[in-house]
Amino acid sequence: MVYIPTIAFGTGSKWKWHDVTTYVQLALESGFSHLDTAAFYETEPFVGRAINESGLSRKDLFLTTKCGLMIPLRNSLKDSLEKLGVEYVDLFLIYNHFFVPDIKEAWKEMEKLKEEGLTRSIGVSNYEVKHLRDTLKVAKVKPAVNQISLNPYNYAEMRPIIDYCQENGIVVEAPITTYPGGPVDIPITAAALRLGITPTQVIFLWVRAKGAVIVTTTSSKERMKEYLAVNDLPPTSLTHEEIAAIDHAGANGPPPGPVHLVPVVAVVVVVPPLPPLADFVVVVFVVVPVPFQRRRCGFGRRKITISNDTDNDNANNKNNTNAPSSSPTKLILVGVIIILLLSITFILGIVLVLMGLLC
Ligand SMILES: NC(=O)c1ccc[n+]([C@@H]2O[C@H](COP(=O)([O-])OP(=O)(O)OC[C@H]3O[C@@H](n4cnc5c(N)ncnc54)[C@H](OP(=O)(O)O)[C@@H]3O)[C@@H](O)[C@H]2O)c1
């Protein structure tokens, strides 16, 4: 039996490829004992350094890492252990079904890694019902965890995977530092006022009410305290009506958010016939509006029991909620950059051709 602290300090998302040593140190000082990293984040060496310098006993920490993209699981975990400077992790996750060529074979390998003591428990991330079904067909040891994103806006959409996890004793972990404001702000603010806590703490209570482990992050010591203070609140702080009101508001969907204009086509119009010095090029950007969502939110800590044993159900993991969500913001930004680069290249090409023709 492995116990997992129900709030984790994450070192992915905004921290990917960054030196997070200071923030992990702050998190450990503040009281976080569960650290979440991944080979893909490239933050493991910094997490390892912070652990090493903390002087904390390894057994007092819960360390989660996740496999790298298309790297054999064994190599990935061994590499992670070396970077973290530890003999074992507490939880090793398949980051995404895209990260492994064969879901069933991957799970058999995960079981071997657990057997060898390189990880105390094994799980998955971003798995949908069909991926878990395939996994369970061959599993001698059930996935302990499925880490998927969760917020009130995707709760309804994610119910099938949440329910499936609950039915099979799989703990849901929710990276939910942020969520789009909008309809859910009203019931969240009302509950915050009644309880005399912050909206972030309310959303963490909501996640806890759904039975999910929270994976959060911040660079701020104040926010770390705010997140951890949720541990001191009774798990039943939110009434059924308040939870239902948040669910209901979330089911209406997130707000559209501000609209960003994204250039998608650059058309170069040359106005002929003109003498060489009067050449000019008119560039027309055709733009399309793209919804842009801002996210935000917070966390707490309590303990639930997870079992890696196929025969044991997870008694403490009732009422889970979760939802996988990619980051639309980042995708849009990448899209914008690519389109801008293509546009600039296109324009420069046209200008050069024209100059060649006119000279
Ligand atoms: N398995 C997966 O696929 C997956 C996916 C995503 C994330 N994760 C894990 O989950 C962790 C958390 O990820 P995330 O995507 O939720 O976090 P994130 O986007 O990386 O960072 C959260 C941000 O929210 C800000 N924030 C916190 N409270 C706020 C508030 N009340 N108002 C405004 N801003 C606020 C923080 O800013 P400050 O620093 O200024 O406080 C921080 O920059 C990751 O580090 C990673 O470990 C896993």
The ligand as an SDF file (V2000), in Angstrom:
LIG
                    3D

 48 52  0  0  0  0  0  0  0  0999 V2000
    0.2160   15.2410  -16.7860 N   0  0  0  0  0  0  0  0  0  0  0  0
    0.0400   16.3020  -17.5170 C   0  0  0  0  0  0  0  0  0  0  0  0
   -0.2250   16.2130  -18.7140 O   0  0  0  0  0  0  0  0  0  0  0  0
    0.1690   17.6570  -16.8900 C   0  0  0  0  0  0  0  0  0  0  0  0
   -0.3080   18.7650  -17.5980 C   0  0  0  0  0  0  0  0  0  0  0  0
   -0.1890   20.0160  -17.0230 C   0  0  0  0  0  0  0  0  0  0  0  0
    0.4010   20.1340  -15.7850 C   0  0  0  0  0  0  0  0  0  0  0  0
    0.8620   19.0460  -15.1100 N   0  0  0  0  0  0  0  0  0  0  0  0
    1.4910   19.1820  -13.7690 C   0  0  0  0  0  0  0  0  0  0  0  0
    0.6710   20.0540  -13.0200 O   0  0  0  0  0  0  0  0  0  0  0  0
    1.4610   21.1660  -12.5370 C   0  0  0  0  0  0  0  0  0  0  0  0
    0.5790   22.3990  -12.5170 C   0  0  0  0  0  0  0  0  0  0  0  0
    0.3630   22.7460  -13.8650 O   0  0  0  0  0  0  0  0  0  0  0  0
   -0.5440   23.9560  -14.3120 P   0  0  0  0  0  0  0  0  0  0  0  0
   -0.5850   23.8920  -15.8080 O   0  0  0  0  0  0  0  0  0  0  0  0
   -1.8020   23.9070  -13.5740 O   0  0  0  0  0  0  0  0  0  0  0  0
    0.2800   25.1950  -13.7830 O   0  0  0  0  0  0  0  0  0  0  0  0
    1.0540   26.3500  -14.6060 P   0  0  0  0  0  0  0  0  0  0  0  0
    0.1800   26.8660  -15.6720 O   0  0  0  0  0  0  0  0  0  0  0  0
    2.4150   25.8900  -14.9390 O   0  0  0  0  0  0  0  0  0  0  0  0
    1.2720   27.4680  -13.5100 O   0  0  0  0  0  0  0  0  0  0  0  0
    0.2340   27.9560  -12.7870 C   0  0  0  0  0  0  0  0  0  0  0  0
    0.3160   29.4430  -12.7970 C   0  0  0  0  0  0  0  0  0  0  0  0
   -0.8340   29.9310  -12.1620 O   0  0  0  0  0  0  0  0  0  0  0  0
   -0.4540   31.1210  -11.5270 C   0  0  0  0  0  0  0  0  0  0  0  0
   -1.4280   31.3310  -10.4750 N   0  0  0  0  0  0  0  0  0  0  0  0
   -1.6410   30.6130   -9.3660 C   0  0  0  0  0  0  0  0  0  0  0  0
   -2.6430   31.1030   -8.6570 N   0  0  0  0  0  0  0  0  0  0  0  0
   -3.0960   32.1760   -9.3320 C   0  0  0  0  0  0  0  0  0  0  0  0
   -4.1310   33.1140   -9.1200 C   0  0  0  0  0  0  0  0  0  0  0  0
   -4.9210   33.0360   -8.0620 N   0  0  0  0  0  0  0  0  0  0  0  0
   -4.2890   34.0910  -10.0450 N   0  0  0  0  0  0  0  0  0  0  0  0
   -3.5020   34.1630  -11.1120 C   0  0  0  0  0  0  0  0  0  0  0  0
   -2.4970   33.3120  -11.3700 N   0  0  0  0  0  0  0  0  0  0  0  0
   -2.3100   32.3170  -10.5010 C   0  0  0  0  0  0  0  0  0  0  0  0
    0.9260   30.8840  -10.9950 C   0  0  0  0  0  0  0  0  0  0  0  0
    1.6450   32.1040  -11.0080 O   0  0  0  0  0  0  0  0  0  0  0  0
    2.6870   32.5060   -9.8360 P   0  0  0  0  0  0  0  0  0  0  0  0
    3.9250   31.7120  -10.0520 O   0  0  0  0  0  0  0  0  0  0  0  0
    2.8920   33.9580  -10.0550 O   0  0  0  0  0  0  0  0  0  0  0  0
    1.9890   32.2010   -8.5580 O   0  0  0  0  0  0  0  0  0  0  0  0
    1.4970   29.9790  -12.0610 C   0  0  0  0  0  0  0  0  0  0  0  0
    2.2020   30.7130  -12.9890 O   0  0  0  0  0  0  0  0  0  0  0  0
    2.6170   21.2410  -13.5100 C   0  0  0  0  0  0  0  0  0  0  0  0
    3.7110   21.8880  -12.9080 O   0  0  0  0  0  0  0  0  0  0  0  0
    2.8700   19.7850  -13.7970 C   0  0  0  0  0  0  0  0  0  0  0  0
    3.6600   19.2290  -12.7720 O   0  0  0  0  0  0  0  0  0  0  0  0
    0.7430   17.8090  -15.6500 C   0  0  0  0  0  0  0  0  0  0  0  0
  1  2  1  0
  2  3  2  0
  2  4  1  0
  4  5  1  0
  4 48  2  0
  5  6  2  0
  6  7  1  0
  7  8  2  0
  8  9  1  0
  8 48  1  0
  9 10  1  0
  9 46  1  0
 10 11  1  0
 11 12  1  0
 11 44  1  0
 12 13  1  0
 13 14  1  0
 14 15  2  0
 14 16  1  0
 14 17  1  0
 17 18  1  0
 18 19  2  0
 18 20  1  0
 18 21  1  0
 21 22  1  0
 22 23  1  0
 23 24  1  0
 23 42  1  0
 24 25  1  0
 25 26  1  0
 25 36  1  0
 26 27  1  0
 26 35  1  0
 27 28  2  0
 28 29  1  0
 29 30  1  0
 29 35  2  0
 30 31  1  0
 30 32  2  0
 32 33  1  0
 33 34  2  0
 34 35  1  0
 36 37  1  0
 36 42  1  0
 37 38  1  0
 38 39  2  0
 38 40  1  0
 38 41  1  0
 42 43  1  0
 44 45  1  0
 44 46  1  0
 46 47  1  0
M  CHG  2   8   1  16  -1
M  END
$$$$
